[in-house]
């Protein structure tokens, strides 16, 4: 057995694991281009991939080993490190929306925009998780903001605008975790170590559309066997990904049905269409057939039209409109007439839809291998991406001591990296505990849960914000936020220690140590006046028997005043006639409140409705203070009290 040299650090080995075949590329960087030394391709003997995910790890590993072995034999090099790409057809795209209520009209800053976008991405992830029954771990690949709104007015950029209610709609793209894990497992089984990983659409774009062209709004459409992968770029970055389920196999199946041939024969007929006018084959009955190219062309017009319409629909959905230009890649792109059909479906000038391959020479070359083939977009792109340092994976960012998974190119913020690695909005910002909503003597009361514990965000041991830009070599320390405890009350805690009488919960007699549940209806029946503190200077009166409990007549509705809250300040004055209004200061602004009809005092919770805060959509803790001292909802208010109710 011949001795092989070790794989040099600069020698790049890339594998494209496709539905129909595995393609290997070996080369190295020369200046600002990648030089291909050799290419090898082998087809699966039976189906090993399903929906972009490796189904048969052992079979894929064996074919990868075959391709690797052939390259090793020709180059005399032991290949050990491999660059791969996760299938774009496994990507999941979902829309998500999020609303941020601001405590007062204020200028929108980058940090709040980041929170808004993060919340929308998490909403998209939750929608996908709900569809999957929460079974899948998802990694964010990228997202595009479809629309901002400020106080219901649409804007393209929120920064520095002022308002109270900010909203964002995003289109987010995720990769299922098992796709990544199965790819790593197949490479390990083949005796290879994964050196870098990207996405197939990004790789194909790196080959077909060099970075200097991406300031334009361009689309790359990679037509494979089972699905069609689509990537969109503009302003220098890849901004969106999607896929269509119509692809090359639709054309093959139409040929099978029309000419009664098996799948392998139909594939050969499809490949031979650009050659002889008459194609020889054998049908499933064992009969020799001579089929004209014109006949095959007529058969494939309908499925080819469906493919063009599916491509147009997905491009417009992600991009919002037809792009400035579109490149077709993959084996299916060579179908005669498809380019014109795609241009027509997108209502584009036919000259603005091209077959990929013409731009390869800007990034890659070879002395002896023919490269200008559209089906080489992905394997060449994987090699170019690694060899020319175009991958985020080519530099390392540590997240809690482990390399972070990075899937897209361009500037990355801390929030992007956290979302890409499985964290969501709640992990970053925490949630206030669930509120407890009750009805007490006809009055609706809401008790807020405890505030969450904030997340720890540090980059290179310095405190950081979600909008912090992360660079190569940065070390991130992240401790997820913890949710606050939900609000809880027993009946005694609700009514206070001075309550004397009976209480019904949901029309049933209840013990005072009974925990209350969401939506409970409490009705109090007082049997004696609450215990109050006597004025200190008054002489003690002679003891008098307590009045007997008074109950409503049978069948009559209970009509009683609301229960007295636990007072936060002991009453120091004797009961006196209250003025017609209660004047307080709320958040620095005078507020005059009319006396209640039943003469009961005002409590801190009575002012919540005047604070301007929508308590059904609060995403941060609320500070409650009276005269600079933190108080609870049932703190009794006095004239000229200075009250603060605001978000922390």
C-alpha positions as CSV (number, residue, x, y, z in Angstrom):
1,X,0.0,0.0,0.0
2,X,1.4,3.4,-1.0
3,X,2.3,5.8,1.7
4,X,0.3,9.1,1.7
5,X,1.5,12.5,2.8
6,X,-0.3,14.1,5.7
7,X,-2.9,16.8,4.8
8,X,-1.2,20.2,5.0
9,X,-3.0,22.9,6.9
10,X,-3.5,25.0,3.8
11,X,-5.0,22.0,1.8
12,X,-8.8,22.3,1.7
13,X,-11.0,19.2,1.3
14,X,-14.7,19.9,0.8
15,X,-17.6,17.4,0.5
16,X,-21.0,18.2,-0.8
17,X,-23.5,15.6,0.5
18,X,-26.4,15.7,-2.0
19,X,-29.6,13.8,-2.4
20,X,-28.3,12.1,-5.6
21,X,-24.5,12.1,-5.1
22,X,-21.5,13.1,-3.1
23,X,-19.0,15.5,-4.7
24,X,-15.5,16.0,-3.3
25,X,-13.2,19.0,-4.1
26,X,-9.5,19.4,-3.1
27,X,-7.5,22.6,-3.5
28,X,-5.7,25.5,-1.9
29,X,-5.8,29.3,-1.9
30,X,-3.5,31.0,-4.4
31,X,-3.6,34.8,-3.9
32,X,-7.2,35.9,-3.8
33,X,-8.6,32.9,-5.7
34,X,-9.0,29.2,-4.9
35,X,-7.1,26.6,-7.1
36,X,-8.9,23.3,-7.6
37,X,-6.5,20.3,-7.7
38,X,-9.1,17.6,-8.2
39,X,-12.8,16.8,-8.1
40,X,-14.5,13.4,-7.6
41,X,-18.2,12.5,-7.7
42,X,-20.1,9.3,-6.9
43,X,-23.9,8.6,-6.8
44,X,-25.8,6.9,-4.0
45,X,-26.8,3.3,-4.9
46,X,-30.1,3.8,-3.0
47,X,-31.9,6.7,-1.3
48,X,-29.9,7.9,1.8
49,X,-31.2,11.4,2.2
50,X,-34.7,12.6,3.1
51,X,-35.9,16.2,3.2
52,X,-32.3,17.5,3.4
53,X,-31.4,15.3,6.4
54,X,-29.2,12.3,6.3
55,X,-31.4,9.3,6.7
56,X,-28.9,6.5,6.4
57,X,-25.7,7.6,8.1
58,X,-23.8,4.4,7.4
59,X,-24.5,4.6,3.6
60,X,-23.6,8.3,3.4
61,X,-20.4,7.7,5.3
62,X,-19.5,4.8,3.0
63,X,-20.0,6.9,-0.2
64,X,-18.1,9.8,1.4
65,X,-15.3,7.4,2.2
66,X,-15.3,6.1,-1.5
67,X,-15.0,9.7,-2.8
68,X,-12.3,10.5,-0.3
69,X,-10.3,7.4,-1.1
70,X,-10.3,8.1,-4.9
71,X,-9.0,11.6,-4.2
72,X,-6.4,10.4,-1.8
73,X,-5.1,7.8,-4.3
74,X,-4.7,10.4,-7.1
75,X,-3.2,13.1,-5.0
76,X,-1.1,10.9,-2.7
77,X,-2.5,12.7,0.4
78,X,-4.2,11.3,3.5
79,X,-7.4,13.5,3.8
80,X,-8.5,13.9,7.4
81,X,-10.1,17.3,7.7
82,X,-13.2,18.1,5.7
83,X,-15.4,21.2,5.1
84,X,-19.1,20.5,4.8
85,X,-22.4,22.4,4.4
86,X,-25.8,21.7,5.9
87,X,-28.6,21.2,3.4
88,X,-30.5,24.4,2.6
89,X,-33.6,22.3,1.9
90,X,-33.8,21.6,5.6
91,X,-34.2,25.2,6.5
92,X,-37.5,26.3,8.1
93,X,-38.8,29.8,7.5
94,X,-41.4,31.4,9.7
95,X,-42.9,34.9,10.3
96,X,-42.9,36.4,13.8
97,X,-44.1,39.6,15.4
98,X,-43.4,41.4,18.6
99,X,-44.6,44.5,20.4
100,X,-42.7,46.7,22.9
101,X,-44.7,49.0,25.1
102,X,-42.7,52.0,26.3
103,X,-43.6,53.7,29.6
104,X,-43.6,57.1,28.0
105,X,-43.0,58.6,24.6
106,X,-39.3,58.4,24.0
107,X,-36.6,58.1,21.3
108,X,-36.1,54.6,20.1
109,X,-32.4,53.5,20.5
110,X,-30.5,50.5,19.0
111,X,-30.9,48.4,22.2
112,X,-34.7,48.7,22.1
113,X,-34.7,47.8,18.3
114,X,-32.6,44.7,19.2
115,X,-35.1,43.7,21.9
116,X,-37.9,44.2,19.4
117,X,-36.2,42.0,16.7
118,X,-35.2,39.4,19.2
119,X,-38.8,39.1,20.5
120,X,-40.1,38.7,16.9
121,X,-37.5,36.0,16.1
122,X,-38.5,34.1,19.3
123,X,-42.1,34.4,18.3
124,X,-41.3,32.8,15.0
125,X,-39.4,30.0,16.7
126,X,-42.3,29.4,19.1
127,X,-44.6,29.1,16.1
128,X,-42.3,26.5,14.5
129,X,-42.0,24.7,17.8
130,X,-45.8,24.6,18.1
131,X,-46.1,23.1,14.6
132,X,-43.5,20.4,15.5
133,X,-45.0,19.7,19.0
134,X,-41.9,21.2,20.6
135,X,-39.8,18.2,19.5
136,X,-37.0,19.9,17.6
137,X,-34.1,22.0,18.7
138,X,-33.8,24.9,16.3
139,X,-30.8,27.1,15.4
140,X,-31.3,30.5,13.9
141,X,-29.6,31.0,10.6
142,X,-30.8,34.5,9.8
143,X,-33.7,36.8,9.7
144,X,-35.0,39.8,7.7
145,X,-37.2,42.6,9.2
146,X,-40.3,42.7,7.0
147,X,-41.9,45.8,8.7
148,X,-41.5,48.1,11.6
149,X,-44.4,50.1,13.1
150,X,-44.3,52.9,15.6
151,X,-47.7,53.8,17.2
152,X,-49.3,51.9,14.3
153,X,-47.4,53.9,11.6
154,X,-45.2,51.9,9.3
155,X,-41.5,52.9,9.2
156,X,-38.4,51.4,7.4
157,X,-36.1,52.4,10.4
158,X,-37.1,53.0,14.0
159,X,-33.9,54.5,15.3
160,X,-34.3,58.0,16.8
161,X,-38.0,58.1,16.2
162,X,-40.2,58.8,19.2
163,X,-43.3,56.9,20.3
164,X,-45.0,54.7,22.9
165,X,-45.7,51.4,21.0
166,X,-43.0,49.8,18.7
167,X,-43.7,46.7,16.6
168,X,-41.6,44.5,14.3
169,X,-42.5,41.7,11.9
170,X,-39.6,39.4,10.8
171,X,-39.1,36.5,8.4
172,X,-36.7,34.2,10.3
173,X,-35.0,31.1,9.1
174,X,-34.0,28.1,11.3
175,X,-32.1,24.9,10.9
176,X,-33.2,21.8,12.8
177,X,-30.5,20.6,15.2
178,X,-30.6,17.0,14.0
179,X,-29.5,18.1,10.5
180,X,-26.2,19.4,12.0
181,X,-25.8,16.4,14.3
182,X,-26.4,13.8,11.5
183,X,-23.9,15.5,9.3
184,X,-21.2,15.4,12.0
185,X,-22.0,11.7,12.7
186,X,-21.7,10.7,9.0
187,X,-18.3,12.4,8.8
188,X,-17.0,10.8,12.0
189,X,-18.1,7.4,10.6
190,X,-16.2,8.1,7.4
191,X,-13.1,8.8,9.5
192,X,-13.1,12.6,8.8
193,X,-13.0,15.5,11.2
194,X,-15.3,18.5,10.4
195,X,-13.1,21.6,10.0
196,X,-15.8,24.0,9.1
197,X,-19.5,24.1,8.3
198,X,-21.7,26.5,6.4
199,X,-25.1,26.3,4.6
200,X,-25.4,25.1,1.1
201,X,-27.2,28.3,-0.2
202,X,-24.4,30.4,1.3
203,X,-21.7,28.1,-0.2
204,X,-23.4,28.2,-3.6
205,X,-23.6,31.9,-3.5
206,X,-19.9,32.3,-2.6
207,X,-19.1,30.5,-5.8
208,X,-21.8,32.0,-8.2
209,X,-22.0,35.5,-6.8
210,X,-18.7,37.0,-5.5
211,X,-18.9,39.4,-2.5
212,X,-18.2,42.4,-4.7
213,X,-21.5,41.8,-6.5
214,X,-23.7,41.5,-3.4
215,X,-24.4,45.2,-3.0
216,X,-27.0,44.4,-5.7
217,X,-30.2,42.7,-4.9
218,X,-29.5,39.2,-6.4
219,X,-31.0,35.7,-6.1
220,X,-29.3,32.3,-6.4
221,X,-31.6,29.4,-7.2
222,X,-30.0,26.0,-6.7
223,X,-32.2,23.3,-8.4
224,X,-31.4,19.9,-6.9
225,X,-33.1,16.6,-7.1
226,X,-35.6,16.8,-4.3
227,X,-35.9,20.5,-3.6
228,X,-34.8,23.9,-4.9
229,X,-32.7,26.1,-2.5
230,X,-32.9,29.8,-2.8
231,X,-30.7,32.5,-1.3
232,X,-31.1,36.3,-1.5
233,X,-28.4,39.0,-1.1
234,X,-28.4,42.8,-1.0
235,X,-26.3,45.5,0.7
236,X,-23.3,43.2,0.9
237,X,-24.8,40.3,2.8
238,X,-27.0,37.2,2.4
239,X,-30.3,38.3,3.9
240,X,-32.8,35.5,3.3
241,X,-33.1,31.8,2.5
242,X,-36.0,29.7,1.4
243,X,-36.8,26.5,-0.6
244,X,-39.3,25.1,-3.0
245,X,-40.4,21.5,-2.9
246,X,-40.6,21.3,-6.7
247,X,-37.3,20.3,-8.2
248,X,-35.5,18.0,-10.7
249,X,-37.3,14.9,-9.6
250,X,-40.6,16.4,-10.8
251,X,-39.2,16.4,-14.3
252,X,-37.8,12.9,-14.1
253,X,-41.2,11.5,-12.8
254,X,-43.0,13.1,-15.8
255,X,-40.6,11.3,-18.2
256,X,-41.2,8.0,-16.3
257,X,-45.0,8.3,-16.7
258,X,-44.9,9.4,-20.3
259,X,-42.6,6.7,-21.6
260,X,-43.0,3.9,-19.0
261,X,-39.4,3.8,-18.0
262,X,-37.8,3.4,-14.5
263,X,-36.3,6.3,-12.6
264,X,-32.7,5.7,-13.6
265,X,-33.6,5.5,-17.3
266,X,-35.7,8.7,-17.0
267,X,-32.7,10.5,-15.5
268,X,-30.5,9.4,-18.4
269,X,-33.1,10.6,-20.9
270,X,-33.2,13.9,-19.2
271,X,-29.4,14.2,-19.4
272,X,-29.4,13.2,-23.1
273,X,-31.9,15.8,-24.2
274,X,-29.2,18.2,-25.3
275,X,-27.4,15.6,-27.4
276,X,-28.9,13.3,-30.1
277,X,-32.3,14.1,-31.7
278,X,-33.3,10.5,-31.0
279,X,-32.8,8.9,-27.6
280,X,-32.5,5.1,-27.3
281,X,-33.8,3.4,-24.1
282,X,-35.6,0.3,-22.8
283,X,-39.0,0.6,-21.1
284,X,-40.3,-1.3,-18.1
285,X,-41.8,-3.9,-20.5
286,X,-38.3,-4.7,-21.8
287,X,-39.0,-3.1,-25.2
288,X,-36.4,-1.0,-27.0
289,X,-37.6,2.5,-27.6
290,X,-36.5,5.4,-29.7
291,X,-37.8,8.7,-28.3
292,X,-37.3,12.1,-30.0
293,X,-36.0,15.1,-28.1
294,X,-39.0,17.0,-29.2
295,X,-41.3,14.4,-27.6
296,X,-39.4,14.7,-24.3
297,X,-39.4,18.5,-24.5
298,X,-43.2,18.5,-24.9
299,X,-43.7,16.1,-21.9
300,X,-41.7,18.2,-19.5
301,X,-43.3,21.6,-20.3
302,X,-46.0,21.3,-17.6
303,X,-43.7,20.3,-14.6
304,X,-41.1,22.8,-15.8
305,X,-43.7,25.5,-15.7
306,X,-44.7,24.4,-12.1
307,X,-41.0,24.6,-11.1
308,X,-40.7,28.1,-12.5
309,X,-43.8,29.3,-10.7
310,X,-42.7,27.8,-7.4
311,X,-39.3,29.5,-7.7
312,X,-41.0,32.8,-8.5
313,X,-43.4,32.5,-5.6
314,X,-40.6,31.8,-3.0
315,X,-38.3,34.5,-4.3
316,X,-40.9,37.1,-4.1
317,X,-42.0,36.0,-0.6
318,X,-38.5,36.4,0.8
319,X,-37.3,39.3,-1.2
320,X,-40.6,41.2,-1.4
321,X,-40.3,41.7,-5.2
322,X,-38.3,40.3,-8.2
323,X,-34.5,40.8,-7.7
324,X,-32.3,42.8,-9.9
325,X,-30.9,39.6,-11.4
326,X,-31.2,35.8,-10.8
327,X,-28.7,33.0,-11.2
328,X,-29.8,29.3,-11.7
329,X,-27.5,26.6,-10.4
330,X,-27.6,22.9,-9.8
331,X,-28.1,20.1,-12.3
332,X,-31.8,21.1,-12.9
333,X,-30.7,24.5,-14.2
334,X,-29.5,23.0,-17.5
335,X,-33.1,22.1,-18.7
336,X,-33.7,23.8,-22.0
337,X,-36.3,26.6,-21.7
338,X,-36.3,26.8,-17.9
339,X,-34.4,30.1,-17.8
340,X,-37.0,31.7,-19.9
341,X,-39.9,30.3,-17.9
342,X,-38.4,31.6,-14.6
343,X,-37.9,35.1,-16.2
344,X,-41.5,35.1,-17.3
345,X,-42.9,33.9,-13.9
346,X,-41.0,36.8,-12.2
347,X,-41.8,39.3,-15.0
348,X,-38.1,39.9,-15.5
349,X,-36.1,40.7,-18.6
350,X,-34.8,37.3,-19.9
351,X,-31.3,38.7,-20.0
352,X,-31.4,39.1,-16.2
353,X,-31.8,35.4,-15.5
354,X,-28.5,33.5,-16.1
355,X,-27.0,30.0,-15.6
356,X,-24.4,30.0,-12.8
357,X,-20.8,29.3,-13.8
358,X,-19.7,32.4,-15.7
359,X,-18.6,34.1,-12.4
360,X,-16.7,31.1,-11.0
361,X,-13.5,32.4,-12.5
362,X,-13.6,35.4,-10.3
363,X,-13.0,33.2,-7.2
364,X,-11.7,29.8,-8.5
365,X,-9.6,28.3,-11.2
366,X,-7.9,25.0,-12.2
367,X,-5.1,23.9,-14.5
368,X,-6.8,20.6,-15.5
369,X,-10.4,20.4,-14.2
370,X,-13.4,21.8,-16.1
371,X,-15.2,23.9,-13.5
372,X,-17.9,25.9,-15.4
373,X,-20.7,23.5,-14.6
374,X,-23.8,24.8,-12.7
375,X,-24.0,21.6,-10.6
376,X,-20.6,22.5,-9.1
377,X,-21.9,25.7,-7.4
378,X,-22.3,24.1,-4.0
379,X,-19.1,21.9,-3.8
380,X,-16.9,24.7,-5.2
381,X,-18.6,27.2,-2.9
382,X,-17.8,25.0,0.2
383,X,-14.2,24.9,-0.8
384,X,-14.0,28.6,-1.7
385,X,-15.8,29.6,1.5
386,X,-13.2,27.8,3.7
387,X,-10.1,28.5,1.5
388,X,-10.7,32.2,1.1
389,X,-11.9,32.8,4.7
390,X,-15.5,33.7,3.8
391,X,-17.1,31.6,6.6
392,X,-18.1,32.8,10.0
393,X,-16.9,29.3,11.0
394,X,-13.4,30.3,9.8
395,X,-13.0,32.3,13.0
396,X,-13.9,31.1,16.4
397,X,-16.2,32.8,18.9
398,X,-16.5,31.0,22.3
399,X,-19.9,30.9,24.1
400,X,-19.5,29.8,27.7
401,X,-16.2,28.1,26.8
402,X,-17.4,26.2,23.7
403,X,-17.2,27.2,20.0
404,X,-20.5,28.9,19.0
405,X,-22.5,27.7,16.0
406,X,-22.4,30.5,13.4
407,X,-24.3,30.1,10.2
408,X,-24.4,33.4,8.2
409,X,-22.0,36.0,6.9
410,X,-21.9,39.7,7.7
411,X,-21.8,41.6,11.0
412,X,-23.0,39.6,14.0
413,X,-24.3,41.1,17.2
414,X,-24.5,39.3,20.6
415,X,-28.2,38.8,20.2
416,X,-27.6,37.1,16.8
417,X,-25.2,34.6,18.2
418,X,-27.4,33.8,21.2
419,X,-30.4,33.2,18.9
420,X,-28.2,31.0,16.6
421,X,-27.3,28.8,19.5
422,X,-30.8,28.0,20.7
423,X,-31.5,30.8,23.2
424,X,-34.7,32.9,22.9
425,X,-36.1,36.2,24.0
426,X,-37.1,35.0,27.4
427,X,-33.6,33.7,28.1
428,X,-32.1,37.1,27.3
429,X,-34.6,39.4,29.1
430,X,-36.5,37.2,31.5
431,X,-40.2,37.4,32.2
432,X,-42.2,38.7,35.1
433,X,-44.1,35.9,36.8
434,X,-47.6,35.2,35.7
435,X,-50.2,37.6,37.2
436,X,-53.1,36.4,39.3
437,X,-56.5,37.8,38.2
438,X,-59.4,37.8,40.7
439,X,-62.8,39.3,41.1
440,X,-63.5,40.5,44.7
441,X,-67.0,41.7,45.5
442,X,-67.5,42.6,41.8
443,X,-64.2,44.4,41.5
444,X,-61.5,43.1,39.1
445,X,-58.0,42.9,40.8
446,X,-54.7,41.9,39.3
447,X,-51.7,40.9,41.4
448,X,-48.5,40.9,39.4
449,X,-45.9,38.2,39.6
450,X,-42.4,38.7,40.8
451,X,-39.9,40.4,38.4
452,X,-37.4,38.1,36.6
453,X,-33.7,38.0,37.4
454,X,-31.8,39.6,34.5
455,X,-29.4,37.6,32.3
456,X,-25.6,37.9,32.6
457,X,-24.1,39.2,29.4
458,X,-20.3,39.6,29.2
459,X,-17.9,39.8,26.2
460,X,-14.3,39.4,27.1
461,X,-15.2,39.9,30.7
462,X,-16.8,43.3,30.0
463,X,-20.5,43.9,30.5
464,X,-22.2,43.9,27.1
465,X,-25.6,44.7,25.6
466,X,-27.6,42.6,23.1
467,X,-26.6,45.0,20.4
468,X,-22.8,44.6,21.0
469,X,-21.0,43.6,17.8
470,X,-19.0,40.4,18.3
471,X,-15.6,39.9,16.6
472,X,-13.3,36.9,15.9
473,X,-11.7,35.5,19.0
474,X,-14.3,37.1,21.4
475,X,-15.3,35.1,24.5
476,X,-18.9,35.4,25.5
477,X,-20.2,34.6,29.0
478,X,-24.0,34.2,29.1
479,X,-26.2,33.2,32.0
480,X,-29.9,33.1,31.0
481,X,-32.4,35.2,32.8
482,X,-34.7,33.5,35.3
483,X,-38.4,34.0,35.2
484,X,-40.1,35.6,38.2
485,X,-42.3,33.5,40.4
486,X,-46.1,33.7,39.6
487,X,-48.3,35.8,41.9
488,X,-50.0,33.7,44.6
489,X,-52.5,34.6,47.4
490,X,-54.4,32.7,50.0
491,X,-57.8,33.9,50.9
492,X,-56.5,35.3,54.2
493,X,-53.7,37.1,52.5
494,X,-56.2,38.7,50.1
495,X,-58.7,39.8,52.8
496,X,-56.2,40.8,55.5
497,X,-55.8,39.7,59.1
498,X,-58.6,42.1,60.3
499,X,-61.3,40.6,58.2
500,X,-64.2,39.2,60.2
501,X,-67.0,37.3,58.5
502,X,-67.5,34.7,55.9
503,X,-66.1,34.4,52.3
504,X,-67.4,32.5,49.3
505,X,-65.0,31.5,46.5
506,X,-66.8,30.6,43.2
507,X,-70.1,30.5,45.3
508,X,-68.8,27.9,47.7
509,X,-67.8,28.4,51.4
510,X,-64.0,28.5,51.6
511,X,-61.3,28.2,54.3
512,X,-59.1,31.2,54.8
513,X,-55.9,29.2,54.1
514,X,-57.2,28.2,50.6
515,X,-54.9,29.2,47.8
516,X,-56.6,31.3,45.1
517,X,-56.5,30.3,41.5
518,X,-56.6,32.3,38.2
519,X,-60.1,33.8,37.6
520,X,-61.5,33.0,41.1
521,X,-64.6,35.0,42.1
522,X,-64.6,36.0,45.8
523,X,-67.6,37.3,47.7
524,X,-67.3,38.5,51.3
525,X,-70.0,38.5,53.9
526,X,-69.0,40.6,56.9
527,X,-70.0,39.6,60.4
528,X,-68.3,42.4,62.3
529,X,-66.5,45.6,61.7
530,X,-62.8,45.3,61.2
531,X,-60.6,46.0,64.2
532,X,-59.3,49.6,64.2
533,X,-56.9,51.4,66.4
534,X,-58.6,53.8,68.9
535,X,-57.5,57.4,69.1
536,X,-54.8,57.6,71.9
537,X,-56.3,60.6,73.8
538,X,-59.9,59.2,74.0
539,X,-61.0,57.4,77.2
540,X,-61.7,53.7,76.8
541,X,-65.4,53.2,76.4
542,X,-67.3,50.5,78.3
543,X,-67.1,47.2,76.5
544,X,-70.1,46.4,74.4
545,X,-71.1,43.1,72.9
546,X,-70.1,42.6,69.3
547,X,-73.1,42.8,66.9
548,X,-74.4,39.6,65.6
549,X,-73.4,38.6,62.1
550,X,-75.8,40.0,59.5
551,X,-76.5,37.8,56.4
552,X,-78.6,38.7,53.4
553,X,-82.1,37.3,53.3
554,X,-82.5,34.0,51.5
555,X,-82.5,34.6,47.8
556,X,-81.3,38.2,48.0
557,X,-78.1,39.1,46.3
558,X,-75.2,40.0,48.6
559,X,-74.3,43.7,48.5
560,X,-71.5,44.6,50.7
561,X,-68.6,47.0,50.5
562,X,-65.1,45.9,49.3
563,X,-62.9,44.3,52.0
564,X,-60.4,46.6,53.6
565,X,-56.9,46.1,52.4
566,X,-53.9,45.6,54.6
567,X,-52.8,49.2,55.3
568,X,-49.2,50.0,54.7
569,X,-49.3,52.9,57.1
570,X,-51.1,52.6,60.5
571,X,-54.0,55.1,60.9
572,X,-52.8,57.8,63.3
573,X,-55.8,60.0,63.1
574,X,-59.4,59.5,64.1
575,X,-62.0,59.0,61.4
576,X,-63.1,62.3,60.0
577,X,-65.1,63.6,57.0
578,X,-63.0,63.2,53.9
579,X,-62.7,66.1,51.4
580,X,-64.4,65.9,48.0
581,X,-61.2,65.1,46.2
582,X,-57.9,63.4,46.9
583,X,-55.0,65.3,45.4
584,X,-51.8,63.3,44.8
585,X,-48.7,63.5,42.6
586,X,-48.4,60.6,40.1
587,X,-45.1,60.3,38.3
588,X,-44.4,64.0,38.9
589,X,-47.9,65.2,37.6
590,X,-50.7,66.4,39.9
591,X,-53.7,64.1,39.9
592,X,-57.1,64.9,41.4
593,X,-59.4,61.9,42.3
594,X,-63.1,62.3,43.2
595,X,-64.2,60.7,46.5
596,X,-65.5,57.2,46.1
597,X,-69.3,56.8,46.4
598,X,-69.0,54.4,49.3
599,X,-66.5,56.7,51.1
600,X,-63.7,54.1,51.0
601,X,-60.1,55.3,50.7
602,X,-57.9,55.1,47.6
603,X,-55.2,52.5,47.4
604,X,-52.0,52.4,45.3
605,X,-53.7,49.8,43.0
606,X,-56.4,52.4,42.1
607,X,-53.8,54.5,40.4
608,X,-52.6,51.8,38.0
609,X,-55.1,52.8,35.4
610,X,-53.7,56.4,35.4
611,X,-50.1,55.3,35.0
612,X,-50.2,54.8,31.2
613,X,-48.8,51.3,31.4
614,X,-50.6,48.4,29.6
615,X,-50.3,45.8,32.4
616,X,-51.5,43.0,30.0
617,X,-48.3,43.5,27.9
618,X,-45.7,44.4,30.5
619,X,-42.3,42.9,29.7
620,X,-40.3,44.4,32.6
621,X,-40.7,44.8,36.3
622,X,-42.9,47.7,37.7
623,X,-41.6,50.0,40.4
624,X,-44.3,51.0,43.0
625,X,-43.3,53.8,45.5
626,X,-45.1,56.2,47.8
627,X,-43.1,59.2,49.0
628,X,-39.9,57.4,47.8
629,X,-40.6,54.2,49.8
630,X,-41.4,50.9,47.9
631,X,-45.0,49.8,48.7
632,X,-47.5,47.2,47.7
633,X,-50.7,47.5,45.7
634,X,-52.9,47.8,48.9
635,X,-51.1,50.8,50.3
636,X,-53.6,53.5,51.4
637,X,-53.1,56.9,49.8
638,X,-53.2,60.2,51.6
639,X,-53.5,63.8,50.3
640,X,-50.4,65.1,48.6
641,X,-48.7,61.7,48.5
642,X,-46.0,61.5,45.8
643,X,-46.6,58.2,43.9
644,X,-44.3,56.5,41.3
645,X,-45.6,53.8,39.0
646,X,-43.1,53.0,36.2
647,X,-41.3,50.2,34.4
648,X,-37.9,49.4,35.8
